[in-house]
Amino acid sequence: MTRYRFLDAMGDVVAEEEFASHADALAWAESEEPEDDVQRVEFLGPEGDWRWAGALSG
């Protein structure tokens, strides 16, 4: 499992969750589940740094 964080338009973290894949994390970000509008998804890389997980389709 990989740790993901979800950011709003201002770059503030609105949620952090663990998912098995980038696709799962991106699908969650685009669902109705997050209370705030997610603009960016990042994952915790192997060196402890946050990395971009991919573009949202919405």
MIDO-689374 format. One record per residue: x, y, z of N, C-alpha, C in turn; residue number from 1. Coordinates in pm, 1 decimal, padded with zeros to 6 digits. Each point is the difference from the previous one (the first is absolute). Example, Ala and Ser with C-alpha at 12.3 -4.5 7.8 and 13.67 -1.06 7.14 Angstrom:
// MIDO-689374
<pt><n_X>01319.0</n_X><n_Y>-00569.0</n_Y><n_Z>00780.0</n_Z><ca_X>-00089.0</ca_X><ca_Y>00119.0</ca_Y><ca_Z>00000.0</ca_Z><c_X>00090.0</c_X><c_Y>00120.0</c_Y><c_Z>00000.0</c_Z><seq>1</seq></pt>
<pt><n_X>-00035.0</n_X><n_Y>00105.0</n_Y><n_Z>-00072.0</n_Z><ca_X>00082.0</ca_X><ca_Y>00119.0</ca_Y><ca_Z>00006.0</ca_Z><c_X>-00077.0</c_X><c_Y>00109.0</c_Y><c_Z>00073.0</c_Z><seq>2</seq></pt>
***
This chain:
// MIDO-689374
<pt><n_X>00084.3</n_X><n_Y>-00117.5</n_Y><n_Z>00000.0</n_Z><ca_X>-00084.3</ca_X><ca_Y>00117.5</ca_Y><ca_Z>00000.0</ca_Z><c_X>00089.4</c_X><c_Y>00124.6</c_Y><c_Z>00000.0</c_Z><seq>1</seq></pt>
<pt><n_X>-00045.9</n_X><n_Y>00099.2</n_Y><n_Z>-00072.5</n_Z><ca_X>00073.4</ca_X><ca_Y>00125.4</ca_Y><ca_Z>-00010.8</ca_Z><c_X>-00083.1</c_X><c_Y>00112.9</c_Y><c_Z>00060.2</c_Z><seq>2</seq></pt>
<pt><n_X>00065.7</n_X><n_Y>00091.9</n_Y><n_Z>00066.6</n_Z><ca_X>-00067.0</ca_X><ca_Y>00114.8</ca_Y><ca_Z>00062.3</ca_Z><c_X>-00018.5</c_X><c_Y>00110.1</c_Y><c_Z>-00103.7</c_Z><seq>3</seq></pt>
<pt><n_X>-00121.5</n_X><n_Y>00052.4</n_Y><n_Z>-00010.4</n_Z><ca_X>-00033.8</ca_X><ca_Y>00108.2</ca_Y><ca_Z>-00092.1</ca_Z><c_X>-00053.7</c_X><c_Y>00117.3</c_Y><c_Z>00078.3</c_Z><seq>4</seq></pt>
<pt><n_X>00024.3</n_X><n_Y>00120.6</n_Y><n_Z>-00051.9</n_Z><ca_X>-00064.5</ca_X><ca_Y>00117.8</ca_Y><ca_Z>00057.1</ca_Z><c_X>-00070.1</c_X><c_Y>00074.3</c_Y><c_Z>-00112.1</c_Z><seq>5</seq></pt>
<pt><n_X>-00107.2</n_X><n_Y>00064.7</n_Y><n_Z>00037.4</n_Z><ca_X>-00089.0</ca_X><ca_Y>00065.5</ca_Y><ca_Z>-00094.8</ca_Z><c_X>-00005.4</c_X><c_Y>00148.2</c_Y><c_Z>00034.3</c_Z><seq>6</seq></pt>
<pt><n_X>00029.2</n_X><n_Y>00083.5</n_Y><n_Z>-00099.1</n_Z><ca_X>00011.1</ca_X><ca_Y>00143.7</ca_Y><ca_Z>00023.2</ca_Z><c_X>-00108.2</c_X><c_Y>00076.8</c_Y><c_Z>-00074.1</c_Z><seq>7</seq></pt>
<pt><n_X>-00040.7</n_X><n_Y>00113.6</n_Y><n_Z>00059.2</n_Z><ca_X>-00099.3</ca_X><ca_Y>00085.6</ca_Y><ca_Z>-00064.7</ca_Z><c_X>00071.7</c_X><c_Y>00101.3</c_Y><c_Z>-00089.9</c_Z><seq>8</seq></pt>
<pt><n_X>-00074.1</n_X><n_Y>00095.1</n_Y><n_Z>-00054.5</n_Z><ca_X>00055.6</ca_X><ca_Y>00098.0</ca_Y><ca_Z>-00092.7</ca_Z><c_X>00105.8</c_X><c_Y>00090.1</c_Y><c_Z>00064.2</c_Z><seq>9</seq></pt>
<pt><n_X>-00005.8</n_X><n_Y>00017.1</n_Y><n_Z>00131.8</n_Z><ca_X>00096.9</ca_X><ca_Y>00083.0</ca_Y><ca_Z>00070.9</ca_Z><c_X>00124.7</c_X><c_Y>-00079.2</c_Y><c_Z>00041.6</c_Z><seq>10</seq></pt>
<pt><n_X>-00000.1</n_X><n_Y>-00129.7</n_Y><n_Z>-00024.5</n_Z><ca_X>00112.3</ca_X><ca_Y>-00085.2</ca_Y><ca_Z>00037.1</ca_Z><c_X>-00008.1</c_X><c_Y>-00053.3</c_Y><c_Z>00141.5</c_Z><seq>11</seq></pt>
<pt><n_X>-00115.0</n_X><n_Y>00019.7</n_Y><n_Z>00064.1</n_Z><ca_X>-00019.3</ca_X><ca_Y>-00052.3</ca_Y><ca_Z>00135.0</ca_Z><c_X>-00043.3</c_X><c_Y>-00145.9</c_Y><c_Z>-00006.3</c_Z><seq>12</seq></pt>
<pt><n_X>00052.5</n_X><n_Y>-00080.2</n_Y><n_Z>00090.7</n_Z><ca_X>-00036.3</ca_X><ca_Y>-00141.2</ca_Y><ca_Z>00005.6</ca_Z><c_X>-00142.1</c_X><c_Y>-00011.8</c_Y><c_Z>00054.7</c_Z><seq>13</seq></pt>
<pt><n_X>-00086.9</n_X><n_Y>-00067.6</n_Y><n_Z>-00075.4</n_Z><ca_X>-00138.4</ca_X><ca_Y>-00018.6</ca_Y><ca_Z>00043.9</ca_Z><c_X>-00025.8</c_X><c_Y>-00142.3</c_Y><c_Z>00048.0</c_Z><seq>14</seq></pt>
<pt><n_X>00088.6</n_X><n_Y>-00094.0</n_Y><n_Z>-00037.2</n_Z><ca_X>-00014.9</ca_X><ca_Y>-00138.7</ca_Y><ca_Z>00044.9</ca_Z><c_X>00130.9</c_X><c_Y>-00074.7</c_Y><c_Z>-00023.2</c_Z><seq>15</seq></pt>
<pt><n_X>00018.6</n_X><n_Y>-00107.2</n_Y><n_Z>00076.6</n_Z><ca_X>00111.3</ca_X><ca_Y>-00093.6</ca_Y><ca_Z>-00019.8</ca_Z><c_X>-00056.5</c_X><c_Y>-00139.9</c_Y><c_Z>00015.9</c_Z><seq>16</seq></pt>
<pt><n_X>00032.5</n_X><n_Y>-00086.6</n_Y><n_Z>-00094.3</n_Z><ca_X>-00050.6</ca_X><ca_Y>-00137.5</ca_Y><ca_Z>00000.1</ca_Z><c_X>00107.6</c_X><c_Y>-00091.5</c_Y><c_Z>-00056.3</c_Z><seq>17</seq></pt>
<pt><n_X>-00017.7</n_X><n_Y>-00131.2</n_Y><n_Z>00018.4</n_Z><ca_X>00088.3</ca_X><ca_Y>-00099.5</ca_Y><ca_Z>-00060.7</ca_Z><c_X>-00077.1</c_X><c_Y>-00075.7</c_Y><c_Z>-00106.9</c_Z><seq>18</seq></pt>
<pt><n_X>00065.8</n_X><n_Y>-00021.8</n_Y><n_Z>-00114.6</n_Z><ca_X>-00059.0</ca_X><ca_Y>-00073.3</ca_Y><ca_Z>-00111.5</ca_Z><c_X>00103.4</c_X><c_Y>-00094.3</c_Y><c_Z>-00059.3</c_Z><seq>19</seq></pt>
<pt><n_X>-00047.9</n_X><n_Y>-00101.1</n_Y><n_Z>-00069.5</n_Z><ca_X>00088.2</ca_X><ca_Y>-00098.6</ca_Y><ca_Z>-00062.3</ca_Z><c_X>00061.5</c_X><c_Y>00050.6</c_Y><c_Z>-00130.1</c_Z><seq>20</seq></pt>
<pt><n_X>-00065.2</n_X><n_Y>00097.8</n_Y><n_Z>-00065.7</n_Z><ca_X>00052.0</ca_X><ca_Y>00047.6</ca_Y><ca_Z>-00128.5</ca_Z><c_X>-00036.5</c_X><c_Y>00146.1</c_Y><c_Z>-00022.7</c_Z><seq>21</seq></pt>
<pt><n_X>00073.2</n_X><n_Y>00062.4</n_Y><n_Z>-00094.7</n_Z><ca_X>-00031.2</ca_X><ca_Y>00137.8</ca_Y><ca_Z>-00038.5</ca_Z><c_X>-00142.2</c_X><c_Y>00008.1</c_Y><c_Z>-00054.7</c_Z><seq>22</seq></pt>
<pt><n_X>-00038.8</n_X><n_Y>-00098.5</n_Y><n_Z>-00079.4</n_Z><ca_X>-00134.2</ca_X><ca_Y>00000.9</ca_Y><ca_Z>-00060.6</ca_Z><c_X>-00108.4</c_X><c_Y>00002.6</c_Y><c_Z>00107.1</c_Z><seq>23</seq></pt>
<pt><n_X>00018.3</n_X><n_Y>-00077.8</n_Y><n_Z>00106.1</n_Z><ca_X>-00097.5</ca_X><ca_Y>-00001.5</ca_Y><ca_Z>00109.5</ca_Z><c_X>-00006.0</c_X><c_Y>00135.8</c_Y><c_Z>00069.7</c_Z><seq>24</seq></pt>
<pt><n_X>00115.2</n_X><n_Y>00060.5</n_Y><n_Z>00024.1</n_Z><ca_X>00005.4</ca_X><ca_Y>00130.2</ca_Y><ca_Z>00067.2</ca_Z><c_X>-00064.6</c_X><c_Y>00108.5</c_Y><c_Z>-00086.0</c_Z><seq>25</seq></pt>
<pt><n_X>00029.8</n_X><n_Y>-00000.4</n_Y><n_Z>-00128.8</n_Z><ca_X>-00058.4</ca_X><ca_Y>00100.1</ca_Y><ca_Z>-00089.3</ca_Z><c_X>-00151.1</c_X><c_Y>-00017.4</c_Y><c_Z>-00011.9</c_Z><seq>26</seq></pt>
<pt><n_X>-00045.3</n_X><n_Y>-00124.4</n_Y><n_Z>-00005.2</n_Z><ca_X>-00144.7</ca_X><ca_Y>-00026.0</ca_Y><ca_Z>-00006.7</ca_Z><c_X>-00068.6</c_X><c_Y>00049.9</c_Y><c_Z>00127.2</c_Z><seq>27</seq></pt>
<pt><n_X>00062.7</n_X><n_Y>-00019.9</n_Y><n_Z>00115.6</n_Z><ca_X>-00057.6</ca_X><ca_Y>00048.0</ca_Y><ca_Z>00125.8</ca_Z><c_X>-00008.2</c_X><c_Y>00152.9</c_Y><c_Z>-00001.0</c_Z><seq>28</seq></pt>
<pt><n_X>00105.3</n_X><n_Y>00065.3</n_Y><n_Z>-00050.2</n_Z><ca_X>00004.6</ca_X><ca_Y>00146.2</ca_Y><ca_Z>-00003.3</ca_Z><c_X>-00111.9</c_X><c_Y>00057.1</c_Y><c_Z>-00086.9</c_Z><seq>29</seq></pt>
<pt><n_X>-00038.2</n_X><n_Y>-00072.3</n_Y><n_Z>-00104.1</n_Z><ca_X>-00102.5</ca_X><ca_Y>00047.0</ca_Y><ca_Z>-00092.7</ca_Z><c_X>-00140.2</c_X><c_Y>-00043.3</c_Y><c_Z>00040.8</c_Z><seq>30</seq></pt>
<pt><n_X>-00009.3</n_X><n_Y>-00081.1</n_Y><n_Z>00103.7</n_Z><ca_X>-00130.4</ca_X><ca_Y>-00046.9</ca_Y><ca_Z>00046.0</ca_Z><c_X>-00066.0</c_X><c_Y>00104.6</c_Y><c_Z>00088.9</c_Z><seq>31</seq></pt>
<pt><n_X>-00114.6</n_X><n_Y>-00032.3</n_Y><n_Z>00050.7</n_Z><ca_X>-00072.1</ca_X><ca_Y>00088.3</ca_Y><ca_Z>00091.5</ca_Z><c_X>00051.4</c_X><c_Y>-00012.5</c_Y><c_Z>00143.1</c_Z><seq>32</seq></pt>
<pt><n_X>00092.8</n_X><n_Y>-00090.0</n_Y><n_Z>00023.5</n_Z><ca_X>00049.3</ca_X><ca_Y>-00028.3</ca_Y><ca_Z>00135.0</ca_Z><c_X>00069.8</c_X><c_Y>00118.6</c_Y><c_Z>00067.9</c_Z><seq>33</seq></pt>
<pt><n_X>00095.8</n_X><n_Y>00067.0</n_Y><n_Z>-00066.0</n_Z><ca_X>00065.5</ca_X><ca_Y>00111.7</ca_Y><ca_Z>00070.4</ca_Z><c_X>-00098.3</c_X><c_Y>00114.6</c_Y><c_Z>00023.9</c_Z><seq>34</seq></pt>
<pt><n_X>00007.0</n_X><n_Y>00059.8</n_Y><n_Z>00117.6</n_Z><ca_X>-00089.7</ca_X><ca_Y>00110.9</ca_Y><ca_Z>00032.3</ca_Z><c_X>00039.3</c_X><c_Y>00127.6</c_Y><c_Z>-00074.1</c_Z><seq>35</seq></pt>
<pt><n_X>00128.0</n_X><n_Y>00019.2</n_Y><n_Z>-00027.2</n_Z><ca_X>00049.1</ca_X><ca_Y>00118.7</ca_Y><ca_Z>-00069.5</ca_Z><c_X>00037.7</c_X><c_Y>-00035.3</c_Y><c_Z>-00143.5</c_Z><seq>36</seq></pt>
<pt><n_X>00007.1</n_X><n_Y>00102.8</n_Y><n_Z>-00085.1</n_Z><ca_X>00035.6</ca_X><ca_Y>-00020.1</ca_Y><ca_Z>-00140.0</ca_Z><c_X>00149.7</c_X><c_Y>-00028.9</c_Y><c_Z>-00011.3</c_Z><seq>37</seq></pt>
<pt><n_X>00035.3</n_X><n_Y>-00118.0</n_Y><n_Z>-00044.9</n_Z><ca_X>00140.2</ca_X><ca_Y>-00040.7</ca_Y><ca_Z>-00013.3</ca_Z><c_X>00052.4</c_X><c_Y>00047.0</c_Y><c_Z>-00135.3</c_Z><seq>38</seq></pt>
<pt><n_X>00112.6</n_X><n_Y>00071.2</n_Y><n_Z>00002.0</n_Z><ca_X>00063.1</ca_X><ca_Y>00050.8</ca_Y><ca_Z>-00121.8</ca_Z><c_X>00130.1</c_X><c_Y>-00072.5</c_Y><c_Z>-00032.9</c_Z><seq>39</seq></pt>
<pt><n_X>00061.2</n_X><n_Y>-00064.0</n_Y><n_Z>00100.8</n_Z><ca_X>00129.5</ca_X><ca_Y>-00065.7</ca_Y><ca_Z>-00020.5</ca_Z><c_X>00009.8</c_X><c_Y>-00120.4</c_Y><c_Z>00092.5</c_Z><seq>40</seq></pt>
<pt><n_X>00063.4</n_X><n_Y>-00105.5</n_Y><n_Z>-00052.4</n_Z><ca_X>00022.4</ca_X><ca_Y>-00120.9</ca_Y><ca_Z>00078.5</ca_Z><c_X>00150.1</c_X><c_Y>-00028.6</c_Y><c_Z>-00000.8</c_Z><seq>41</seq></pt>
<pt><n_X>00054.5</n_X><n_Y>-00024.1</n_Y><n_Z>00117.6</n_Z><ca_X>00141.3</ca_X><ca_Y>-00031.9</ca_Y><ca_Z>00013.7</ca_Z><c_X>00015.3</c_X><c_Y>-00128.4</c_Y><c_Z>00080.2</c_Z><seq>42</seq></pt>
<pt><n_X>00111.3</n_X><n_Y>-00070.2</n_Y><n_Z>-00023.3</n_Z><ca_X>00027.3</ca_X><ca_Y>-00119.9</ca_Y><ca_Z>00078.7</ca_Z><c_X>00135.8</c_X><c_Y>00012.3</c_Y><c_Z>00066.3</c_Z><seq>43</seq></pt>
<pt><n_X>00015.9</n_X><n_Y>-00072.3</n_Y><n_Z>00110.2</n_Z><ca_X>00124.7</ca_X><ca_Y>00002.3</ca_Y><ca_Z>00074.8</ca_Z><c_X>00098.5</c_X><c_Y>-00094.4</c_Y><c_Z>-00067.1</c_Z><seq>44</seq></pt>
<pt><n_X>00106.2</n_X><n_Y>00056.5</n_Y><n_Z>-00055.0</n_Z><ca_X>00099.5</ca_X><ca_Y>-00078.1</ca_Y><ca_Z>-00072.6</ca_Z><c_X>00092.2</c_X><c_Y>-00077.8</c_Y><c_Z>00093.0</c_Z><seq>45</seq></pt>
<pt><n_X>00082.2</n_X><n_Y>-00087.2</n_Y><n_Z>-00056.9</n_Z><ca_X>00087.7</ca_X><ca_Y>-00085.8</ca_Y><ca_Z>00079.3</ca_Z><c_X>00105.5</c_X><c_Y>00076.9</c_Y><c_Z>00080.1</c_Z><seq>46</seq></pt>
<pt><n_X>00028.0</n_X><n_Y>00122.9</n_Y><n_Z>-00039.5</n_Z><ca_X>00099.4</ca_X><ca_Y>00080.3</ca_Y><ca_Z>00071.0</ca_Z><c_X>-00065.5</c_X><c_Y>00095.3</c_Y><c_Z>00099.7</c_Z><seq>47</seq></pt>
<pt><n_X>-00131.8</n_X><n_Y>-00016.5</n_Y><n_Z>00023.9</n_Z><ca_X>-00070.0</ca_X><ca_Y>00082.9</ca_Y><ca_Z>00096.9</ca_Z><c_X>-00044.4</c_X><c_Y>00134.5</c_Y><c_Z>-00053.6</c_Z><seq>48</seq></pt>
<pt><n_X>00002.2</n_X><n_Y>00015.9</n_Y><n_Z>-00133.0</n_Z><ca_X>-00043.7</ca_X><ca_Y>00125.0</ca_Y><ca_Z>-00061.7</ca_Z><c_X>-00135.1</c_X><c_Y>-00020.1</c_Y><c_Z>-00068.9</c_Z><seq>49</seq></pt>
<pt><n_X>-00078.0</n_X><n_Y>00108.2</n_Y><n_Z>-00008.2</n_Z><ca_X>-00130.8</ca_X><ca_Y>-00006.6</ca_Y><ca_Z>-00065.0</ca_Z><c_X>00015.9</c_X><c_Y>00019.9</c_Y><c_Z>-00149.9</c_Z><seq>50</seq></pt>
<pt><n_X>-00064.0</n_X><n_Y>-00087.1</n_Y><n_Z>-00079.2</n_Z><ca_X>00010.6</ca_X><ca_Y>00002.8</ca_Y><ca_Z>-00146.0</ca_Z><c_X>-00138.9</c_X><c_Y>00003.1</c_Y><c_Z>-00062.8</c_Z><seq>51</seq></pt>
<pt><n_X>-00009.6</n_X><n_Y>00062.9</n_Y><n_Z>-00114.6</n_Z><ca_X>-00124.5</ca_X><ca_Y>00013.8</ca_Y><ca_Z>-00073.2</ca_Z><c_X>-00047.8</c_X><c_Y>-00138.6</c_Y><c_Z>-00045.2</c_Z><seq>52</seq></pt>
<pt><n_X>-00127.8</n_X><n_Y>-00031.4</n_Y><n_Z>00021.7</n_Z><ca_X>-00053.3</ca_X><ca_Y>-00131.8</ca_Y><ca_Z>-00032.4</ca_Z><c_X>-00062.5</c_X><c_Y>-00007.0</c_Y><c_Z>-00139.0</c_Z><seq>53</seq></pt>
<pt><n_X>-00029.3</n_X><n_Y>00112.6</n_Y><n_Z>-00061.5</n_Z><ca_X>-00058.5</ca_X><ca_Y>-00000.8</ca_Y><ca_Z>-00133.6</ca_Z><c_X>-00114.3</c_X><c_Y>00098.8</c_Y><c_Z>-00010.5</c_Z><seq>54</seq></pt>
<pt><n_X>-00041.0</n_X><n_Y>00023.2</n_Y><n_Z>-00123.0</n_Z><ca_X>-00104.2</ca_X><ca_Y>00099.0</ca_Y><ca_Z>-00026.9</ca_Z><c_X>-00137.9</c_X><c_Y>-00052.8</c_Y><c_Z>00031.9</c_Z><seq>55</seq></pt>
<pt><n_X>-00083.6</n_X><n_Y>00086.5</n_Y><n_Z>00055.1</n_Z><ca_X>-00140.2</ca_X><ca_Y>-00033.1</ca_Y><ca_Z>00022.0</ca_Z><c_X>-00073.5</c_X><c_Y>00020.7</c_Y><c_Z>-00130.9</c_Z><seq>56</seq></pt>
<pt><n_X>-00097.1</n_X><n_Y>-00083.3</n_Y><n_Z>-00029.7</n_Z><ca_X>-00069.3</ca_X><ca_Y>00010.0</ca_Y><ca_Z>-00128.0</ca_Z><c_X>-00109.2</c_X><c_Y>00105.0</c_Y><c_Z>-00001.5</c_Z><seq>57</seq></pt>
<pt><n_X>-00047.5</n_X><n_Y>00040.7</n_Y><n_Z>00118.2</n_Z><ca_X>-00112.2</ca_X><ca_Y>00092.0</ca_Y><ca_Z>00008.8</ca_Z><c_X>00036.6</c_X><c_Y>00139.3</c_Y><c_Z>-00026.3</c_Z><seq>58</seq></pt>
***
